[in-house]
Amino acid sequence: MVIARRSRATVVLSLLVCGVVLSSSAASAGAPDRRPALPRGATDVTDTAKGQKLIREAKARYADRGHKAGELRAVKDATGILIAPLDTTFTTYTATLEDGSQVEALAPMTAPDPAWVHEEAAAAEVAALAAPAWKFVSNNCFSDVDSPWAVLDHCYYKYKLSSDGSSSYDWYALHRFGTANRNSPWVLDLARIRAYRSGGSSQSWADWTPRSNWSGGGCSTTSIGISTPVGGISQSFERCPEEVTFTKSSSGSQPNYLQTWFGMGTRGNREVNFEIAVRVKQSGSASFAMPAEVRGSAY
């Protein structure tokens, strides 16, 4: 179960990770609409005055950090508004609002694997001596907001293991990360990111990190990185006081990982960050849904 914010309106998108490709290239004027259909109960507000304002603000923030944003859309569900790349597909999950009521909410999906992923996998069958290594597949960023208090920018990088030496299985890795920001003069209370199997092939756990909860201490830089079936995609992030917890599905079940940062009344930014690795059948694909949540308050 994921606890969601109440429905609120204003979204501010602020990418804090350099070098992230946000969407495919913008379509030329007059080109067909590339926006996928939304699940029932969700509404596209891209072409409204509010939607256009939110998108302009998002693009301005990208430009401030030297990034050129692709086309973005604004979508609304029972929990609020989400800014996402234009060609993002969504699924739904059950979210619980602060008053205890349950609603269907949107979760963005990882992009479909490009054709070369499976073409290369077939060709790799003959490369007996190549060393296994993670190869980049796709990435995107999104933004969730608890208006007017706080915003969470969250992203993913997806990898596939090449030259894995197996004729029965393939392996995928997913790196999920985000930065929660308070909107001055308000405070930050909670940030949460999640990834779970949705669509694609059946998955089984290979590895996950972090593997323990954390609390206390001062702000410091720490590294995380999976090691099974191989390492090689370790990442660093800033871990600060308060509390960071995780929950995951049990071994033998479909992978589902949730990380939550708690810190009532925090006036700084806070980062969340995890990696998981999964196994699928040979020539299968790994597809993930990626909900997120942020909460802030007046003090």
N, C-alpha and C positions, 0 to 999 in steps of 0.2 A: 504494500500500500504506500502511496506517495502523498504526502500532505501538500496541498497546493494553496496558493494565495487566493484571496477573494478577487472577484472580477474588478480590475482597475484598468485605466485607459492609456496613460502616456507612456511611450516607449522611447528610450534613448539608447542608441547602439554605439558602443565604444570599444573597438577592437584593441586589445592590449598585447597581442602576440605578433611579432614581426614575421613577415614572409608567408602569411596564410592566404591562400587563394580562396576567395569567397564564393564565386559562382562562375558559371560559364560566361563567355563574352556577351556583352549587351547586344540584344537584337536590334537590327536597323529599323528605322521608322517604317511602319506599314507591314512588318513581318508578322506571321501568325503568332497568336498568343501562346506562349510556352508554359503558362501556369497550369500545373496538374489540377485535376478536380479535387475538391476538398471533401473530407468525410462529412456525413450528415451532422448538422448542428454547428458547423464552423462557417464563418463568413469571410470572404475576401473584402478587405477595406482599403486595398491599395489605391483605388481611384477616388476615394473620398478626400475631402480637404484634410481631415486628420491624418489619413494614411500617407498622403503626399508630404505633409509636414514632417511626419516621423521619418520617412525615407530620406528627405532632404537633410534632416539632422544627422541621420546615420552616415550619409555620404560625406557630410562636412567633417565628421569625426574621423572617418577613414582618411580623408585628404590631409587632416592635421598630422597624421602619423605616417604620411607618405604612401598610403595604399590607395589604389584605384578600385573602387567597388564595382562589381558587376550589377546587373539588374536585381533589385530587391522587391519583395512583396510584403505587405502587412496583412496578417490574418488574425481573426478574433474568434475565441472560443469562450466557454463558460468561465474560464479563469482569467482572461485578459487578452492582450495583444502580443503577438510574436512577430519579429522581423526575421526574414529568412531569404536566402537566395531564391530567385524567381522559379527555378526548376526543381525546388525541393518537393519531395513527396512526404505525406504525413500519414501516420496511423493514429489511433486513439487508445487511451488507457483510462482507467478509473482513478480520478483524483478526489481527495477529500478536502473540502474547504475548511476555513478556520472555524466556521460555525458547526462543523461536523457533517454537513450534507455532502453527498457524493455526486460527482458530475463526470461526464465524458470530456476529456481534455486532449489537445493535440500534442503529438510527439513527432519531431522531425526524424526522418530515416536517413541512414547512410545512403550515398549514391550507389546505383547499380554498378557492378564491376564493368570496366571497359572491356571490349572484345579481346584486346591483347593479353589480358590476364589469363584467359583460358587457352588461347592459342600458344602462349609461351609455356604454359603448364604442360601441354601436349609435347612440345618440342623438347622440354627439359627431361623427358623420359629417357633420352639417349645420352644425357650429360652425366655419366656415372661418377666422374671424379670432381665435379664442381662442389664447392663448399656451400652449405646452406646459408642463406642470408635473407633478411627481411627486405622486401621491395615495396615502395610506396604505391598505393592504389588510388586513394582519393582523400579529400578533406573539405571541410566547410565550417562556417561559423554561424551562430544564431544569437539572438538576444531576448531574454525574458526580463520583465520589469515588475516591481512592486511599487506602483506609482502612489504618491510622489516620492517615496522614500529611497528606493535603491534599484539598481540594475545589475544583472548578471550576464556577461558575455561568455558564451561557452562554445567550444569547438571540438572537432575530432580529427584525428589522422588514422587512416586505415591502411594496414600493410598485409601482404601475403608472403609466406615463406617460399622462396625459390630453391630449387635443387635440394628438396627435403629428403630424397632417397627412399621415399615410400611409394609403393604402387597401390596402396589402399586408402591413404588419407592425405588431406591437405590441411595446412594451419594458417590461421589469420590472427592478427593482433590489432587491437583498437586502443588508441591513446585518447583519453577524454580529459579536458582541462577547461578551466574558466577562471575569470576574475570578477568578484563581486565588488561593486562600488556603491557607497552611500551617495545620495544626492544632498549636498550641503544645504541647510545646516542639520539634516536629519542623521539618523544612526543606522547601522547595519546590524541585523540580528541573526540571520541564517542564510546559508547558500547550499544548494544541493544539485548534484549532477548524477545521472544514471545512464546505464546502457543495458539493454536486454535483447535477447534474440527475438526477432520479429520477421517472419518470412524467410526466404532462402532455404538452405539445407538445415537439417537437424544438426545441433552443435553439442559438443561435450567440452568440459573444462580442461585446459592445459595449464594455465597459470594466471595469477592475479597479484596486483600490488597497488597500494599497501595491503599488508596482511594483518595489521593490528590497529587499534584505536590509539589516539594520542591526545594528550592534554597538558597544559602548563608550559613552563619555560618561557624563553624570549623568542623573538623572531629570528629565524635562521634559514639558510638555504639547505635544502635536503634533496637527495636524488632518489628516484624510483626507477625500476626497470625489471621487466619480466626476464626469466632465465630459462624457461621451458617452452618450446623445445630448444630454443637458442636465445641468447641475449642480443644486444646490439642496438636497442632503441631506448636506452635510458634517458630520462629527462630530469631536469632540476626545477624546483619551484620554491617559493618562500612559504615556510610554515611558521605560523605565529601562535601566540598563546590562545586561550579559550579551549575548544575541544573539536577534534575531527574524528568522526566515527564512520564505519563502513558496515554494510550488510551484503551478503551474497547468497545466491541459491546454493543448495547442497550439491555435492558431487553426485553425478548420475542424473541431474536435472538440467534443463536448458539454462545456459548462463544468464545471470541477472546480477548486476553489481550496482550498488547505490552508495555514494559518499556524501556525507553531510558535515558542514562546518557550523558550529554553534558559537555565538559570542554576543550576548545581549548588550546593546548599547555601544557597539564598536564604531569609532569615528575614522578608522582607516579602511583601506582596501584589503580583501582577503582572497587567497587563491585556493582552488580545489584542483585535484590532479590524480588520475589513476590510469593504470594500464591493465588490460586483460588479454589473454591468448586463448583461442578456442580451436578445436579440431573438427573438421567436417569430412564427409566421404570424398574420395578422389573425384576431382573435377566438380565438386560442389561449390557453393558460395556462402559467405557469411554475411547476413543482413542484420542490422541493429536498429532499434528505436532508441531515442535519446532524450527523454524528458529532462527538464531542469526547473529549478525554483529558486527564488530569492525573496527575502523578507526584510523589511526595515520598519522603523517607527520614528515617532517624533523625538524620543529620548530614551 
